[in-house]
Amino acid sequence: MLSLRKGKIILSLALALILVSSVFAGGCGEEEVALDEISLAKVEWTCSTQKSYVNKEILESLGFDVELENYTLPVVLQGMSDGDIDVFTDAWFQTWGTPLENALEAGDVIHLETHLEETAYAPAVPTYVYEEGITSLEDLADYSEEFDYTYYGLEEGNDGNQIMIDAFEDDTYGLGEWELIPSNEAAMMAEVEQAIDNEEWVVFSGWEPHYMNVLFDMEYLDDPEGIWGEGEKVGTISRPGFEEENPNLAKYFIQFDVDEDIVNDWVYEHGYYERPAEEVAQEWVEENLDLVLEWVDGMETPDGEDAQEVLKEVYEG
């Protein structure tokens, strides 16, 4: 009788140990969030690239493990919805249009903060074309042959591309016979530069901040139908749950704040002068530490140190 009771006690203790170990090991099946790691996304734009490398420079200097990868818009949105991408800092809320709007409304991505209030993303032409009376999208159809029925866009899946593709399919502005040539930013810029050098007629996707506005003598076209939207803003989005699970890192992205002049400087150094993004980022952070310290105010490193003090030590010695 005693041995039977002893056996029951041992079995009960074993079951209790199994239960406790399962709770500590897996949190009832939930994965533990790594508070010192972050996955950042960027798109193949100079401004997005340089902005992302500035963030990477700062966060890695604080001791965070930063994964930075290049994606297209649909992949960014899907990656955030799936929880594979934490943060993206170059969301153009107006021109990204329906896909981003739907993702925000569904809660698949979260709007953390807006940091650029006065930007532009719209079809543009060289000034010599503009001065010939091509001041609006509604003027293009009358000069289709001069433009060779061609619009120069950006990478596949780009929001601006889709706006124009939809316009062609719907014959908006009488552009039903036009086609869009997709390309990456560098290739599109080279195509436009060659056309301008030869004083050819060309229409393309332009945006600001970007060094093209300094390099090219260009003008943006009016959009009476409003297919490109109005009041463009650029900001930061995250995956659902990111702010709640990691308020320390979320604080950085909420406090991250730049203006058009800062982004123009970044883009000019990296895009026009073709300097490595890592080099531009490190140099800019060193020269603008006071502003960066505002972005990390109240933050801690993964080791629990004050983020401001750590950055001062890193960049001031």
C-alpha positions in Angstrom: 0.0 0.0 0.0 2.9 2.4 0.9 4.7 1.6 -2.4 1.5 2.3 -4.4 1.0 5.7 -2.7 4.7 6.5 -3.3 4.3 5.7 -7.0 1.3 8.0 -7.3 3.3 10.8 -5.7 6.2 10.3 -8.1 3.8 10.3 -11.1 2.1 13.5 -9.9 5.5 15.2 -9.5 6.6 14.1 -12.9 3.4 15.4 -14.5 3.8 18.7 -12.7 7.4 19.0 -13.9 6.3 18.4 -17.5 3.6 21.1 -17.2 6.0 23.6 -15.7 8.7 22.9 -18.3 6.2 23.3 -21.2 5.1 26.7 -19.9 8.7 28.0 -19.5 9.8 26.5 -22.8 7.1 27.8 -25.1 4.7 30.1 -23.3 1.9 27.8 -24.1 3.0 27.6 -27.8 3.7 31.3 -28.3 7.1 32.3 -29.7 9.3 34.6 -27.6 10.0 38.0 -29.1 13.7 38.9 -29.5 13.9 42.4 -28.1 17.4 43.0 -29.5 16.5 42.1 -33.2 14.6 43.9 -35.8 13.8 43.3 -39.5 13.7 46.4 -41.6 12.4 46.7 -45.2 13.3 49.1 -48.0 12.3 49.5 -51.6 14.6 50.2 -54.5 14.5 54.0 -54.2 17.5 56.1 -53.3 15.5 57.9 -50.6 14.2 54.6 -49.0 17.7 53.1 -49.2 19.5 55.9 -47.5 16.9 56.5 -44.9 17.0 52.8 -44.0 20.8 52.8 -43.7 20.7 55.8 -41.4 18.3 53.9 -39.1 20.5 50.8 -39.4 23.6 52.8 -38.4 22.0 54.2 -35.3 20.3 51.0 -34.1 23.4 48.9 -34.6 25.5 51.4 -32.8 23.2 50.8 -29.9 23.7 47.1 -30.0 20.6 46.0 -31.9 20.8 43.2 -34.5 19.3 44.8 -37.7 18.3 42.8 -40.7 17.7 45.1 -43.8 16.3 43.7 -47.0 15.0 45.1 -50.3 11.4 44.3 -51.3 8.6 45.5 -53.6 5.5 47.1 -52.1 3.3 44.0 -52.2 6.0 41.9 -50.5 6.4 44.6 -47.8 2.7 44.6 -47.0 2.5 40.8 -47.0 5.6 40.4 -45.0 4.2 42.7 -42.3 0.9 40.9 -42.3 2.7 37.6 -41.8 4.9 39.1 -39.1 8.2 38.6 -41.0 9.0 42.3 -41.4 8.9 44.6 -38.4 9.2 48.1 -39.8 9.2 50.1 -43.0 10.0 53.9 -42.9 9.2 55.0 -46.4 5.4 54.5 -46.9 3.9 57.0 -49.3 0.4 57.0 -47.9 -1.4 58.7 -50.8 0.3 57.3 -53.9 0.5 53.8 -52.4 -3.2 54.0 -52.6 -5.6 51.2 -52.2 -3.2 48.3 -51.3 -1.8 50.3 -48.3 -5.2 51.7 -47.4 -6.8 48.3 -47.3 -3.9 46.9 -45.3 -4.2 49.7 -42.7 -8.0 49.3 -42.5 -7.6 45.5 -42.0 -5.0 45.9 -39.3 -2.4 44.0 -41.4 0.0 46.9 -41.0 0.1 49.7 -38.4 0.8 53.4 -39.0 3.4 54.4 -36.4 4.2 58.0 -37.4 4.4 60.5 -40.3 7.7 62.3 -40.8 7.3 64.1 -44.2 4.3 66.3 -44.8 5.2 68.1 -48.0 6.3 65.7 -50.7 5.5 65.0 -54.4 5.1 61.9 -56.5 3.6 62.5 -59.9 4.2 62.3 -63.7 6.8 64.8 -64.8 8.3 66.2 -68.1 11.3 68.3 -69.0 10.7 72.0 -68.8 11.1 72.4 -72.6 8.2 70.1 -73.0 6.2 71.9 -70.3 6.8 75.2 -72.1 5.2 73.7 -75.2 1.9 73.6 -73.4 2.1 70.1 -71.8 1.2 71.1 -68.3 -1.4 68.4 -67.5 -2.0 64.7 -67.9 -4.9 65.7 -70.1 -2.5 67.2 -72.6 -0.5 64.0 -73.2 -2.9 62.3 -75.6 -2.7 65.1 -78.2 1.0 64.5 -78.4 1.1 60.7 -78.1 3.4 60.4 -81.2 5.9 62.8 -79.8 6.0 60.7 -76.6 6.1 57.5 -78.6 3.0 56.4 -76.6 5.4 55.6 -73.8 5.5 56.4 -70.1 8.6 55.6 -68.0 7.9 54.1 -64.6 9.7 52.4 -61.8 10.1 48.8 -60.6 7.5 46.1 -61.2 4.7 46.4 -58.6 5.4 50.1 -58.0 2.3 52.1 -56.9 2.9 54.8 -59.5 3.2 52.3 -62.2 -0.2 50.8 -61.3 -1.8 54.2 -61.4 -0.7 54.8 -64.9 -1.4 51.2 -66.0 -5.0 51.6 -64.7 -5.3 54.9 -66.6 -4.2 53.2 -69.8 -6.7 50.3 -69.3 -9.5 52.7 -68.5 -8.5 55.1 -71.3 -8.3 57.9 -68.7 -7.1 61.1 -70.3 -7.4 59.4 -73.7 -4.3 57.3 -73.0 -5.7 53.9 -74.0 -3.0 53.2 -76.6 -0.1 54.1 -74.3 2.2 51.6 -72.5 4.4 51.8 -69.5 8.0 50.7 -69.4 9.0 49.5 -65.9 12.5 49.9 -64.7 14.6 50.5 -61.6 15.3 54.0 -60.4 18.9 54.2 -61.8 17.9 52.9 -65.2 14.9 55.2 -65.4 17.0 58.2 -64.5 19.6 57.3 -67.2 16.8 57.0 -69.8 15.4 60.4 -68.8 18.8 62.0 -68.7 19.6 60.7 -72.2 16.2 62.0 -73.5 16.8 65.4 -72.0 20.3 65.6 -73.4 18.8 65.0 -76.9 15.8 67.3 -76.2 13.4 64.5 -76.8 9.9 64.4 -75.4 9.6 62.1 -72.4 7.2 61.7 -69.5 8.2 59.8 -66.3 7.5 59.3 -62.6 9.1 62.0 -60.6 9.2 62.6 -56.9 10.5 64.9 -54.2 12.7 64.7 -52.1 15.1 63.5 -54.8 18.2 64.8 -56.5 16.4 64.6 -59.9 14.8 67.9 -59.0 18.3 69.5 -59.0 19.8 67.5 -61.8 16.9 67.9 -64.3 15.1 71.0 -65.4 11.7 69.5 -65.0 8.1 70.2 -64.1 5.3 68.1 -62.6 2.0 67.7 -64.5 -1.4 68.6 -63.2 -3.9 65.8 -62.6 -7.4 67.1 -63.0 -9.0 63.6 -62.5 -7.1 63.2 -59.3 -5.8 59.7 -60.1 -2.6 60.4 -58.3 -4.4 61.6 -55.2 -3.6 64.8 -53.2 -1.7 65.8 -50.1 1.1 63.2 -50.1 2.7 62.2 -46.8 5.5 59.8 -46.0 5.8 57.9 -42.8 6.6 54.7 -40.9 4.5 51.5 -40.7 5.0 48.3 -38.7 3.7 44.8 -38.4 0.7 44.3 -36.0 1.9 43.9 -32.4 5.3 45.4 -32.9 4.7 48.4 -30.6 3.1 46.3 -27.9 5.8 43.7 -27.9 8.8 46.0 -28.2 7.9 49.5 -27.0 11.6 50.3 -26.6 12.3 50.0 -30.4 8.9 51.4 -31.3 9.8 54.6 -29.4 12.7 55.1 -31.8 10.5 54.9 -34.9 7.8 57.1 -33.4 10.4 59.7 -32.5 12.3 59.4 -35.9 11.6 62.7 -37.6 13.2 64.2 -40.8 12.4 67.0 -43.2 12.7 67.4 -47.0 16.1 69.1 -46.7 17.6 66.3 -44.7 16.3 63.6 -47.1 17.5 65.7 -50.1 21.0 65.7 -48.6 20.9 62.0 -48.1 19.7 61.3 -51.6 22.1 63.7 -53.2 25.2 62.1 -51.5 24.1 58.5 -52.1 22.3 58.8 -55.5 24.1 61.6 -57.3 27.6 61.2 -56.0 27.1 57.4 -55.8 28.7 57.2 -52.3 28.0 54.0 -50.3 24.8 54.2 -48.2 26.7 53.0 -45.1 29.3 55.7 -45.5 26.8 58.5 -46.0 24.8 57.2 -42.9 27.8 57.1 -40.6 29.0 60.5 -41.6 25.6 62.1 -41.3 24.9 60.6 -37.8 28.3 61.9 -36.6 27.6 65.4 -37.9 24.0 65.5 -36.7 24.2 63.7 -33.3 22.1 66.3 -31.5 19.1 65.5 -33.7 19.7 61.7 -33.5 19.8 62.0 -29.7 16.2 63.3 -29.8 15.2 60.2 -31.7 16.6 57.9 -29.0 15.4 60.0 -26.0 14.0 57.6 -23.4 15.4 54.5 -25.1 17.6 51.8 -23.7 20.1 49.5 -25.4 19.5 45.7 -25.4 21.8 45.7 -22.3 19.6 48.2 -20.5 22.0 51.2 -20.9 20.8 54.7 -21.7 20.7 55.1 -25.5 21.7 58.7 -25.5 24.8 58.1 -23.4 25.9 55.1 -25.5 25.6 57.1 -28.8 27.6 60.0 -27.3 30.3 57.5 -26.4 30.3 55.9 -29.8 30.4 59.1 -31.9 32.1 61.6 -29.5 34.5 59.2 -27.8 
